[in-house]
């Protein structure tokens, strides 16, 4: 219990040092990771069932050589591909937004520095340091959030492409 309290205090101190923009970085990071976990869940848990159903349906067809049968096959592959790539655009958008949200923190931190300089003068370095940390920490947090999402999303896209290609290979057309 004390370690959880210490962790919460550390997070609270980090956010106080970095400013309120870190809440937006945290929200984007949370949403991004929820979507990526959902995509992994679909890819590893649900898609094998979908793939099996599509293959079973294709093999159960008597006609697999006509133009009409090939259009049905293409439709099933297209639907499976759409399902595999669902929400990937949102994930990529959140990845691109994280550094921009961090830059918003840079701007608000620098405004804080200039406000301190205007009201207190340039001689108080301690007051300016809080604004500078408020300018740098959100940028760092946004970049770290984007990098973590970039790595996982590229792995997801690769796995989705491989799963689609395996599905195509499993549906022979004569």
Backbone as a ProteinNet text record, in pm:
[ID]
protein_1_A
[PRIMARY]
XXXXXXXXXXXXXXXXXXXXXXXXXXXXXXXXXXXXXXXXXXXXXXXXXXXXXXXXXXXXXXXXXXXXXXXXXXXXXXXXXXXXXXXXXXXXXXXXXXXXXXXXXXXXXXXXXXXXXXXXXXXXXXXXXXXXXXXXXXXXXXXXXXXXXXXXXXXXXXXXXXXXXXXXXXXXXX
[TERTIARY]
82.6	0	87.5	197.1	283.3	356.1	387	454	359.1	230.1	131.3	116.5	115.7	107.1	230.5	346	469.6	468.6	415	404.5	310.6	197.3	102.3	161.9	238.1	304.2	408.1	480	578.3	510.1	399.5	325	269.7	216.4	161.8	272.6	389.4	501.6	548.3	550.8	589.2	491.9	362.3	261.8	268.8	294.1	307.2	427.7	535.1	654.2	633.1	560.6	542.5	423.2	329.6	212.6	91.9	-19.6	-146.8	-152.9	-63.7	-63	-32	35	66.5	-59.9	-169.9	-295.7	-341.8	-323.7	-362.8	-271.2	-142.9	-50	-88.7	-121.4	-160.1	-289.9	-385.2	-511.9	-489	-407.6	-377.7	-302.3	-207.3	-131.1	-221.1	-310.3	-402.7	-492.5	-551.4	-639	-562.1	-441.8	-358.7	-329.9	-292.3	-259.4	-382.6	-497.2	-620.1	-652.3	-638.8	-666.3	-564.7	-438.6	-337.8	-358.4	-394.4	-421.9	-543.7	-644.4	-763.1	-726.5	-638.6	-597.8	-521.8	-434.9	-364.7	-463.4	-560.5	-662.1	-737.1	-775.2	-845.9	-754.9	-634.2	-541.4	-507	-486.9	-445.1	-560.9	-673.3	-783.4	-903.2	-941.6	-1063.6	-1039.3	-934.1	-913.3	-890.9	-822.9	-811.1	-947.9	-1046.5	-1181.9	-1244.6	-1228.3	-1281.1	-1215.3	-1084.5	-1009.2	-1058.1	-1078.8	-1126.3	-1264.7	-1353.4	-1487.3	-1482.5	-1396.3	-1384.2	-1331.1	-1228.9	-1171.3	-1274.4	-1347.7	-1450.4	-1559.3	-1600.8	-1703.1	-1652.8	-1527.9	-1472.9	-1461.3	-1414.8	-1400	-1535.1	-1638.3	-1771.7	-1840.4	-1790.6	-1850.1	-1821.4	-1922.2	-1902.3	-1830	-1861	-1802.8	-1694.5	-1570.3	-1459.8	-1382.5	-1435.1	-1359.5	-1424.7	-1552.9	-1622	-1583.3	-1618.3	-1595.3	-1669.4	-1792.8	-1875	-1810.2	-1757.2	-1691.4	-1567.3	-1495.4	-1375.4	-1412.1	-1526.3	-1570.8	-1610.2	-1672.5	-1706.5	-1579.1	-1482.4	-1351.8	-1286.8	-1285.7	-1227.3	-1300.2	-1432.4	-1510.3	-1474.5	-1463.8	-1427.8	-1288.1	-1196.3	-1060.3	-1059.7	-1134.9	-1142.1	-1203.4	-1310.1	-1373.1	-1277.7	-1207.3	-1111	-997.8	-953	-846.7	-893.5	-1017	-1071.5	-1080.6	-1123.6	-1132.5	-995.2	-895.3	-759.6	-702.1	-735.2	-678.8	-769.1	-877.5	-968.3	-895.1	-921.4	-867.7	-718.2	-652.7	-509.8	-488.2	-580.4	-568.6	-579.1	-666.7	-679.7	-551.1	-494.3	-369.2	-257.5	-245.5	-140.7	-163.4	-289.7	-319.8	-280	-308.4	-268.8	-116.9	-48	98.3	149.4	89.1	131.5	93.2	-14.6	-59.9	23.7	78.6	151.5	264.6	353.6	457.3	399.6	288.8	227.6	167	108.7	58.1	175.1	286.5	406.3	456.6	449.3	490.3	397.2	270.5	178.6	225.5	276	333.3	455.7	535.9	652.4	608.7	506.4	457	401.8	321.6	266.2	375.5	476.4	588	667.2	691.7	766.3	683.8	553.1	467.6	480.8	488.2	506.8	641.5	746.6	878	872.4	812.5	805.3	718.3	613.4	528.3	605.9	685	767.9	870.9	931.5	1030.4	965.9	842.6	775.6	735	692.3	644.6	754.2	850.2	951.4	1088.5	1105.4	1236.2	1318.3	1431.8	1515.5	1615.2	1614.6	1714.5	1677.6	1551	1509.3	1510.5	1623.3	1640.2	1554.1	1527.2	1446.1	1304	1246	1111.6	1110.4	1215.1	1222.1	1243.4	1312	1339.2	1210.5	1111.6	985.4	916.3	922.6	864.2	940.1	1071.8	1152.1	1124.3	1111	1076.1	935.6	847.6	712.5	714.9	822.3	835.8	901.6	989.9	1063.1	1000.4	942.5	887.4	772.5	676.1	570.8	623	723.6	781.1	842.8	917.5	977.6	870.3	766.5	659.8	586.3	561.6	496	579.7	710.3	798.7	808.4	817.9	824.9	694.6	581.7	452.3	443.6	487.6	483.1	574.8	693.5	787.2	734.9	672.9	617.9	505.9	423.1	315.1	364.3	467.6	520.4	574.5	646.1	702.2	591.4	494.4	388	298.4	267.1	177.4	242.9	373.4	439	437.5	451.2	440.3	299	199.7	60.8	32.5	79.3	56.1	123	242.1	312	237.1	191.4	116.6	-14.7	-81.5	-206.9	-182.1	-75	-42.4	-9.7	64.8	98.5	-28.1	-117.4	-242.4	-327.6	-333.1	-408.5	-346.4	-215.2	-147.9	-169.4	-166.9	-191.5	-335.1	-428.9	-567.7	-580.3	-515.5	-519.4	-460.7	-350.7	-288.4	-374.7	-460.6	-546	-670.8	-697.4	-815.4	-772.5	-738.2	-689.1	-799.5	-761.4	-855.9	-802.4	-889.1	-847.9	-879.5
-118.5	0	125.6	120.8	238.7	258.3	147.9	162.3	222.9	187.2	246.8	395.8	430.4	570.9	647.4	586.5	650.2	667.9	569	579.5	693.3	700.8	808.9	946.7	954.7	1081.2	1118.4	1019.3	1045.9	1094.9	1032.2	1074.9	1215.2	1241.5	1374.8	1481.4	1448.1	1541.9	1564.5	1457.8	1469.5	1558.9	1539.7	1622.4	1766.2	1786.6	1923.3	1993	1919.3	1977.4	2004.1	1915.4	1926.2	2007.8	2029.8	2109.9	2025.7	2094.5	2028.3	1962.6	1999.8	1939.5	1790.1	1748	1606.1	1521.9	1580.7	1506.9	1470	1560.3	1532.4	1427.3	1434.8	1332.4	1196.8	1194.7	1069.5	1014.2	1101.4	1056	997.9	1064.8	1013.6	881.5	871.8	748.8	634.6	663	560.6	509.6	600.8	561.1	481.1	526.3	457.1	313.5	295.2	162.2	73.7	129.6	50.1	-1.9	84.8	43.1	-59.5	-43.6	-140.4	-276.2	-276.9	-403.3	-470.6	-390	-446	-506.6	-444.3	-497.4	-628.8	-636.8	-762.7	-871.8	-836.7	-931.8	-984.8	-895.3	-938.6	-1025.6	-980.5	-1049.5	-1189.7	-1204	-1332.9	-1420	-1357.8	-1434.6	-1452.1	-1347.4	-1351.5	-1383.9	-1328.8	-1348.4	-1494.2	-1576.2	-1717.6	-1785.2	-1747.2	-1802.1	-1752.5	-1624.1	-1566.4	-1633.3	-1649.1	-1713.3	-1855.3	-1929.1	-2066.3	-2070.1	-1977.9	-1973.8	-1942.7	-1848.7	-1813.7	-1932.2	-1998.1	-2114.1	-2226.3	-2251.3	-2355.3	-2322.1	-2196.2	-2154.5	-2168.6	-2134.9	-2144.7	-2290.8	-2374.5	-2515.2	-2585.4	-2532.9	-2592.1	-2555.6	-2453.9	-2414.1	-2518.7	-2541.8	-2632.8	-2562.2	-2435.3	-2358.2	-2266.3	-2292.2	-2204.5	-2151.4	-2173.9	-2134.1	-2022.7	-1997	-1896.9	-1755.8	-1661.5	-1520.2	-1480.2	-1527	-1496.3	-1549.8	-1670.9	-1729.5	-1649.4	-1600.1	-1520.8	-1386.5	-1329.4	-1203.5	-1225.9	-1339	-1372.6	-1388	-1458.4	-1475.8	-1341.3	-1253.5	-1120.1	-1039.4	-1053.6	-981.1	-1029.4	-1161	-1215.1	-1169.5	-1170.2	-1125.5	-976.5	-899.5	-755.2	-725.4	-796.7	-776.9	-815.9	-926.7	-969.7	-868.2	-814.4	-713.8	-586.1	-545.5	-427.8	-450.8	-571.6	-603	-606.6	-656.6	-661.3	-521.1	-429.1	-294.3	-193.5	-240.9	-150	-77.7	47.3	135.4	163.3	112.1	142.1	289.1	347.9	489.2	576.2	538.3	612.6	599.7	480	458.7	543.6	543.3	624.1	773.2	815.5	956.5	993.9	906.9	934.1	938	851.4	852.9	987.6	1037.7	1166.8	1282.6	1267.6	1375.8	1390.3	1282	1287.8	1390.3	1393.5	1496.9	1638.5	1650.7	1783.4	1831.5	1739.9	1776.8	1816.1	1743.6	1780	1918.5	1953	2087.9	2194.9	2159.3	2252.7	2280.1	2175.9	2195.3	2284.2	2274.2	2361.1	2506.2	2530.8	2667.7	2722.2	2643	2693	2712.6	2625.9	2644.3	2770.6	2797.8	2919.5	3045.1	3036.6	3149.1	3172.4	3065.1	3076	3140.9	3103.9	3164.4	3314.7	3352.1	3494.2	3572.3	3508.3	3573.8	3597.1	3498.4	3512	3623	3627.5	3731.9	3870	3878.4	4008.7	4054.9	3962.3	4002.3	4005.7	3913	3901.3	3952.2	3973.2	4014.3	3893.6	3919.1	3809.7	3759.8	3816	3777.9	3652.6	3609.6	3493.8	3368.3	3299.2	3180.4	3063.5	3057	2946.7	2951.3	3069.9	3080.3	3049.6	3089.8	3059.8	2911.1	2843.1	2700	2618.2	2658.7	2583.5	2595	2711.8	2728.1	2650.6	2644.2	2569.7	2420.1	2369.9	2227.6	2202.4	2301	2288.5	2290	2343	2346.1	2219.4	2157.5	2042.8	1907.4	1893.3	1763.8	1718.9	1805.4	1757.6	1715.7	1784.3	1745.7	1607	1583.6	1452.8	1345.9	1373.7	1275.7	1245.8	1347.2	1325.6	1241.6	1265.7	1187.2	1041.5	1020.1	883.2	809.3	877.6	816	778.6	867.8	840.1	725.1	721.1	612.5	476.6	472.7	344.6	298.4	389.7	352.9	318.8	386.9	362.9	221	175.6	40.9	-64.4	-52.5	-152.9	-147.2	-28.3	-19	-76	-58	-117.1	-269.9	-322.8	-468.2	-515.9	-439.1	-475.3	-476	-373.2	-365.4	-481.1	-517.8	-630.2	-760.8	-780.9	-902.5	-909	-794.9	-792.1	-825.9	-774.1	-804	-951.7	-1008.2	-1150.6	-1235.9	-1197.8	-1272.8	-1266.3	-1151	-1135.4	-1221.8	-1218.3	-1297.2	-1447.5	-1491.3	-1632.8	-1671.2	-1579.1	-1605.7	-1619.6	-1530.4	-1538.3	-1670.2	-1710.7	-1838.1	-1958.8	-1944	-2055.2	-2070.8	-1972.8	-1976.7	-1994.2	-2114.4	-2132.6	-2107	-2044.5	-2024.9	-2099	-2164.7	-2253.2	-2191.1
0	0	0	74.5	78.6	-53.3	-124.3	-253.5	-357.5	-350.7	-440.7	-410.9	-283.4	-245.4	-293.3	-281.2	-328.8	-479.6	-551.2	-696.5	-735.9	-668.5	-698	-667.3	-562	-528.1	-633	-683.1	-788.8	-915.9	-951.6	-1071	-1050.1	-933.6	-903	-909.4	-857.9	-865.3	-1008.4	-1088.4	-1229.2	-1303.9	-1280.5	-1348.1	-1299.3	-1171.7	-1121.1	-1182.3	-1203.7	-1265.1	-1413.2	-1480.7	-1625.5	-1668.3	-1582.1	-1617	-1656	-1674.2	-1701.9	-1839.4	-1929.1	-2062.4	-2052.9	-1948.1	-1931.4	-1917	-1869.4	-1863.1	-2003.7	-2098.9	-2236.4	-2299.9	-2269.5	-2318.3	-2259.7	-2131.9	-2066.6	-2125.7	-2154.7	-2213.8	-2352.9	-2433.9	-2568.3	-2558	-2466.8	-2447.3	-2402.3	-2308.7	-2259.2	-2371.7	-2447.3	-2557.6	-2662.8	-2693.7	-2792.6	-2747.6	-2622.5	-2573.3	-2562.1	-2525.8	-2522.5	-2661.6	-2762.3	-2899.6	-2949.2	-2912.9	-2956.5	-2889.2	-2762.5	-2694	-2756	-2789.8	-2854.9	-2988.8	-3065.3	-3195	-3178.8	-3077.2	-3051	-3011.3	-2930	-2888.3	-3010.4	-3102.3	-3221.6	-3309.4	-3327.5	-3416.8	-3367.2	-3237.3	-3182	-3134.8	-3097.6	-3041.1	-3131.8	-3199.9	-3279.9	-3426.9	-3484.5	-3627.3	-3666.5	-3586.6	-3625.6	-3644.6	-3563.3	-3579.6	-3709.5	-3737.8	-3861.7	-3981.6	-3974.4	-4083.5	-4107.1	-3999	-4010	-4074.8	-4036	-4094.3	-4243.1	-4281.6	-4423.2	-4503.1	-4453	-4523.2	-4533.6	-4425.1	-4426.9	-4528.7	-4532.6	-4629	-4771.9	-4794.6	-4929.9	-4974.6	-4884	-4918.7	-4934.3	-4870.5	-4881.3	-5013	-5081.2	-5209.5	-5316.3	-5397.3	-5508.9	-5622.4	-5641	-5750.5	-5694.8	-5727.7	-5686.3	-5805.4	-5925.1	-6043.7	-6123.6	-6103.4	-6185.4	-6143	-6229.1	-6199.9	-6074.3	-6058.4	-5941.4	-5813.4	-5818.8	-5701.3	-5662.9	-5763.1	-5734.3	-5672.5	-5712.1	-5651	-5505.1	-5477.4	-5338	-5256.4	-5311.9	-5244.6	-5218.5	-5319	-5302.1	-5195.5	-5191.1	-5089.7	-4949.5	-4931.6	-4800.8	-4759.1	-4852.1	-4822.4	-4788.4	-4864.5	-4838.8	-4702.6	-4667.7	-4536.9	-4423.9	-4441.9	-4340.1	-4326.9	-4439.6	-4437.2	-4366.3	-4394.7	-4325.4	-4175	-4137.3	-3994.7	-3928.8	-4000.8	-3946.8	-3927	-4017.5	-4011.4	-3942.3	-3882.6	-3812.6	-3700.1	-3684.9	-3580.4	-3591.5	-3694.3	-3710.8	-3747.4	-3821.6	-3855	-3729.1	-3638.7	-3512.6	-3431.7	-3428.7	-3355.2	-3414.3	-3547.2	-3612	-3588.7	-3585.5	-3557.9	-3415.7	-3320.5	-3181.7	-3167.2	-3240.8	-3237.8	-3288.8	-3395.5	-3450.5	-3359	-3284.7	-3197.6	-3071.1	-3019.7	-2891.8	-2892.7	-2993.3	-2991.7	-3005.4	-3078.2	-3092.8	-2961.6	-2887.1	-2754.1	-2664.4	-2676.9	-2601.4	-2637.8	-2765.2	-2807.2	-2752.3	-2736.7	-2671	-2528.2	-2461.9	-2328.1	-2331.8	-2438.2	-2453.6	-2463.7	-2542.5	-2559.8	-2428.5	-2358.4	-2231.6	-2127.1	-2127.4	-2033.5	-2063.6	-2191.4	-2226.9	-2195.7	-2213.2	-2173.4	-2023.4	-1946.6	-1802	-1770.5	-1845.6	-1824.1	-1852.9	-1963.9	-1999.7	-1902.2	-1853.5	-1754.2	-1624.8	-1584.6	-1464.9	-1483.7	-1601.4	-1628.6	-1626.6	-1673.9	-1677.3	-1538.1	-1454.1	-1321.9	-1215.8	-1222.7	-1118.4	-1160.9	-1290.1	-1339.5	-1379.6	-1439	-1488	-1384.1	-1267.2	-1167.6	-1088.1	-1091.4	-1013.2	-1100.6	-1099.1	-1183	-1136.4	-1007.3	-953.6	-1008.2	-1019.4	-1075.3	-1225.1	-1295.7	-1438.4	-1462.4	-1371.4	-1388	-1387.9	-1308.5	-1308.3	-1443.3	-1506.1	-1638.5	-1744.6	-1729.9	-1827.3	-1814.9	-1692.3	-1676.9	-1728.4	-1713	-1766.3	-1919.7	-1976.4	-2122.2	-2176.8	-2101.2	-2155.4	-2122.6	-2006.1	-1965.6	-2055.4	-2091.7	-2182.1	-2319.2	-2368.8	-2497.8	-2488	-2381.2	-2360.4	-2345.2	-2268.2	-2246.9	-2377.2	-2457.7	-2586.2	-2679.9	-2681	-2767.8	-2721.2	-2591.2	-2538.2	-2568	-2551.4	-2581.3	-2729	-2815.8	-2959.9	-2997.3	-2939.5	-2971.2	-2926.6	-2809.4	-2763.1	-2855.6	-2898.8	-2989.9	-3128.7	-3174.7	-3309	-3322.7	-3222.7	-3226.4	-3231.2	-3142.6	-3133.8	-3257.1	-3305.7	-3421.5	-3546.6	-3561.8	-3678.1	-3669.6	-3550.5	-3532.4	-3563.3	-3520.3	-3548.3	-3698.1	-3767.3	-3911.2	-3984.2	-3940.9	-4002.9	-3978.9	-3856	-3824.2	-3901.4	-3916.4	-3991.5	-4138.2	-4194.8	-4335	-4352.6	-4259.2	-4266.1	-4254.1	-4161.7	-4144.2	-4270.5	-4334.4	-4459	-4569	-4581.7	-4684.2	-4662.2	-4536.5	-4507.8	-4543.2	-4518.8	-4556.3	-4707.7	-4781.3	-4927.6	-4976.5	-4916.1	-4955.8	-4921.5	-4820	-4777.1	-4862.2	-4949.1	-5035.2	-5180.5	-5217.6	-5354.3	-5456.5	-5564.4	-5674.9	-5795.6	-5861.2	-5971.3	-6104.6
[MASK]
++++++++++++++++++++++++++++++++++++++++++++++++++++++++++++++++++++++++++++++++++++++++++++++++++++++++++++++++++++++++++++++++++++++++++++++++++++++++++++++++++++++++++++++

